[in-house]
Amino acid sequence: MKKNSGWAVVLIALGVLLLFGKLGHLFGWIIGLLIPIAIIGLGVMAWRNGYRLIGIVIGIIGGFMLLGKLSVVIFWVAAIGLIVLGISMLNGKTGRTRRW
């Protein structure tokens, strides 16, 4: 194997994932999550190989991409958490001594 064959495999896999992302809503959504995770992984690999600044930049970009993909999930978790907190405040049967 040649020296750059590992990068070639990574690029091929990334291209395949991008193409699979266009195949459907559920499958595309899962692939849409894998791409930012792969970018974060590339940032970690760059960090570990001594390219600290490049690793940080790539990791932050991947983190923002992942945050954008998970914003719907974060919204629903926050909304349900607020409802549960409000119901527990109305009930008053939490067993805690702290008052809201």
Order of alpha helices (4+ residues) and beta strands (2+ residues): alpha-alpha-alpha-alpha
